[in-house]
Amino acid sequence: MSPIELQMQGSYLLPLLVVSPFFGIALLTLVPEKRDSLARNVSLFSSLLSFAISLVLLKQYDATTSAFQFGFDAPWLDTFGASFTFGIDGISLWLIVLTTFLTTLVLFASPSIHEKKRAYLSCLLLLEVGMLGTFVALDGLSFYLFWELMLVPMYFLIGIWGGSRKIYAALKFVLYTAFGSLLMLVAMVYLAWTHNQQFGSYSFFLGDWMRLALSDGQELSLYAAFALAFAIKIPLFPLHTWLPDAHVEAPTGGSVILAGVLLKMGLYGLIRFGVPVFPNAVVETAWVLGFLGVVGIVYGALVAWVQTDIKKLVAYSSVSHLGFCVLGFAAMNLQGLQGSVLQMINHGVSTAALFFIVGVLYDRKHTREISNYGGVVSVMPKFAFVYLVFTLSSIGLPLTNGFVGEFLILLGAFKFDWVLAAFAVSGVVLGAMYMLSLYRRVMFGPIDEDKNGDLSDLNLREGIVFAPLLVLVFVIGLFPQTILSDLEPASKKTIEYITPSKRASAAVDKGDTTSSPETLQTVDAKKNPRGLNS
């Protein structure tokens, strides 16, 4: 039987969630060429539908179990053991809500895009399909399908609606991520082939991969292939160089989705596939991953401090913030893992808001150079307040969302390795320095009427975009248990995969399944190869 418990109740919700953005894409093809307002409303309705489904999932989710819920299983390539097997736990649940929420905000804020509006909206919806599919997939091949699907619309978002170096940035983004993804695909095929050798049938199902008996060398090599693909996506130092270029050249909507959701895919992949399939390799390489995370924390903060471009500064801040998430994952204790996932959500809220803020300034002045601003608070007081809140959230001020995630990560990190944790603390200090310095220079720098006389304060549409983000900053900061209670069962289950007793038990089980040809295929496996619960 599969070690994964997949509950099939409400099985229609996840496929409906994934395909709902396709409805918007189909309807956009019927919208006349110059009806930009109608096109935006159609895409917004489609995204609101996805958001509504994610809220239904949130309401119906059972936080008392670590089982994957809302299971769905449909055949795809039966000969090779691939299917569309969907299911979510508390970790994927909140990342799905974040995805649908941010996509809706980006589509609502899309009037700043005037060129090829329908294509832009279609790319955002297709990107949403890829992101949602990645978070719900429990089959390796379908996970890879959605993982690669995300590259296509993001390439066009950067390459068509980007800045002056958009082609360079788009190609660099694709080449980096595609290289790592191809190695991951090779590893996936090898796992399916190994399953055929040990159990007599090909399978890409995560639960079947967890039953494989792999040697230490095999496990480490295969994990390295997966980890490289995920590390590029995070991005983990020193594989981060594509990120600043992509952020600087991407349109505001592209940067919001890239920072808010796409960067979380790498860590999610490590949690979802790395830990349960390669537990021994995860333990053996945890310190290396934690060390690289800490280097990313300090390096990203120092490089952000010396930037002269606002957007590039925020981009490097993501390298630093995601370094904290990597450190929490590497700690592999409850505090570290919960803090890591919570901080991914917090980063999605705060940094997405900061890119919206950069977009507001750029729409008015068409420049991102810090030196071109000063004394903005005198002409944009509402904007100054909003900017201040998200700055404080980004640096982890107590009572804001950023504080809880960083606190849990550091608590878990001190249990894991106090030296790494001590260096990570410096990233908190450096983060406050570069973010507050940026705020001071833009908001309270030398006032120049020639520079800022034409700046106007937030309009109604921009206020509606920022309002829910502001609410989330304080709701998560004051009531983090709302999210942590859903994360706890899934986090505990993930940690169980790497505890010594569990690994020893799993090794015995794997040895039993391969001890004789007669046990390669049990009667139960023939009847129900994926161990799905009806």
Rosetta blueprint (number, residue, H / E / L):
1 M L
2 S L
3 P L
4 I L
5 E L
6 L E
7 Q E
8 M L
9 Q L
10 G L
11 S L
12 Y L
13 L H
14 L H
15 P H
16 L H
17 L H
18 V H
19 V H
20 S H
21 P H
22 F H
23 F H
24 G H
25 I H
26 A H
27 L H
28 L H
29 T L
30 L L
31 V L
32 P L
33 E L
34 K L
35 R L
36 D H
37 S H
38 L H
39 A H
40 R H
41 N H
42 V H
43 S H
44 L H
45 F H
46 S H
47 S H
48 L H
49 L H
50 S H
51 F H
52 A H
53 I H
54 S H
55 L H
56 V H
57 L H
58 L H
59 K H
60 Q H
61 Y L
62 D L
63 A L
64 T L
65 T L
66 S L
67 A L
68 F E
69 Q E
70 F E
71 G E
72 F E
73 D E
74 A E
75 P E
76 W E
77 L E
78 D H
79 T H
80 F H
81 G L
82 A E
83 S E
84 F E
85 T E
86 F E
87 G E
88 I E
89 D L
90 G H
91 I H
92 S H
93 L H
94 W H
95 L H
96 I H
97 V H
98 L H
99 T H
100 T H
101 F H
102 L H
103 T H
104 T H
105 L H
106 V H
107 L H
108 F H
109 A L
110 S H
111 P H
112 S H
113 I L
114 H L
115 E L
116 K L
117 K H
118 R H
119 A H
120 Y H
121 L H
122 S H
123 C H
124 L H
125 L H
126 L H
127 L H
128 E H
129 V H
130 G H
131 M H
132 L H
133 G H
134 T H
135 F H
136 V H
137 A E
138 L L
139 D E
140 G H
141 L H
142 S H
143 F H
144 Y H
145 L H
146 F H
147 W H
148 E H
149 L H
150 M L
151 L H
152 V H
153 P H
154 M H
155 Y H
156 F H
157 L H
158 I H
159 G H
160 I H
161 W H
162 G L
163 G L
164 S L
165 R L
166 K H
167 I H
168 Y H
169 A H
170 A H
171 L H
172 K H
173 F H
174 V H
175 L H
176 Y H
177 T H
178 A H
179 F H
180 G H
181 S H
182 L H
183 L H
184 M H
185 L H
186 V H
187 A H
188 M H
189 V H
190 Y H
191 L H
192 A H
193 W H
194 T H
195 H H
196 N H
197 Q H
198 Q H
199 F H
200 G L
201 S L
202 Y L
203 S L
204 F L
205 F E
206 L H
207 G H
208 D H
209 W H
210 M L
211 R L
212 L L
213 A L
214 L L
215 S L
216 D H
217 G H
218 Q H
219 E H
220 L H
221 S H
222 L H
223 Y H
224 A H
225 A H
226 F H
227 A H
228 L H
229 A H
230 F H
231 A H
232 I H
233 K H
234 I L
235 P L
236 L L
237 F L
238 P L
239 L L
240 H L
241 T L
242 W H
243 L H
244 P H
245 D H
246 A H
247 H H
248 V H
249 E H
250 A L
251 P L
252 T H
253 G H
254 G H
255 S H
256 V H
257 I H
258 L H
259 A H
260 G H
261 V H
262 L H
263 L L
264 K H
265 M H
266 G H
267 L H
268 Y H
269 G H
270 L H
271 I H
272 R H
273 F H
274 G H
275 V H
276 P H
277 V H
278 F L
279 P H
280 N H
281 A H
282 V H
283 V H
284 E H
285 T H
286 A H
287 W H
288 V H
289 L H
290 G H
291 F H
292 L H
293 G H
294 V H
295 V H
296 G H
297 I H
298 V H
299 Y H
300 G H
301 A H
302 L H
303 V H
304 A H
305 W H
306 V L
307 Q L
308 T L
309 D E
310 I H
311 K H
312 K H
313 L H
314 V H
315 A H
316 Y H
317 S H
318 S H
319 V H
320 S H
321 H H
322 L H
323 G H
324 F H
325 C H
326 V H
327 L H
328 G H
329 F H
330 A H
331 A H
332 M L
333 N L
334 L H
335 Q H
336 G H
337 L H
338 Q H
339 G H
340 S H
341 V H
342 L H
343 Q H
344 M H
345 I H
346 N H
347 H H
348 G H
349 V H
350 S H
351 T H
352 A H
353 A H
354 L H
355 F H
356 F H
357 I H
358 V H
359 G H
360 V H
361 L H
362 Y H
363 D H
364 R H
365 K H
366 H L
367 T L
368 R L
369 E E
370 I H
371 S H
372 N H
373 Y L
374 G L
375 G L
376 V H
377 V H
378 S H
379 V L
380 M L
381 P H
382 K H
383 F H
384 A H
385 F H
386 V H
387 Y H
388 L H
389 V H
390 F H
391 T H
392 L H
393 S H
394 S H
395 I L
396 G L
397 L L
398 P L
399 L L
400 T L
401 N H
402 G H
403 F H
404 V H
405 G H
406 E H
407 F H
408 L H
409 I H
410 L H
411 L H
412 G H
413 A H
414 F H
415 K H
416 F H
417 D L
418 W H
419 V H
420 L H
421 A H
422 A H
423 F H
424 A H
425 V H
426 S H
427 G H
428 V H
429 V H
430 L H
431 G H
432 A H
433 M H
434 Y H
435 M H
436 L H
437 S H
438 L H
439 Y H
440 R H
441 R H
442 V H
443 M H
444 F H
445 G L
446 P L
447 I L
448 D L
449 E H
450 D H
451 K H
452 N H
453 G L
454 D L
455 L L
456 S L
457 D L
458 L L
459 N L
460 L H
461 R H
462 E H
463 G H
464 I H
465 V H
466 F H
467 A H
468 P H
469 L H
470 L H
471 V H
472 L H
473 V H
474 F H
475 V H
476 I H
477 G H
478 L H
479 F L
480 P L
481 Q H
482 T H
483 I H
484 L H
485 S H
486 D H
487 L H
488 E H
489 P H
490 A H
491 S H
492 K H
493 K H
494 T H
495 I H
496 E H
497 Y L
498 I L
499 T L
500 P H
501 S H
502 K H
503 R H
504 A H
505 S H
506 A H
507 A H
508 V H
509 D H
510 K H
511 G H
512 D H
513 T H
514 T L
515 S L
516 S L
517 P H
518 E H
519 T H
520 L L
521 Q L
522 T L
523 V H
524 D H
525 A H
526 K H
527 K H
528 N L
529 P L
530 R L
531 G L
532 L L
533 N E
534 S L
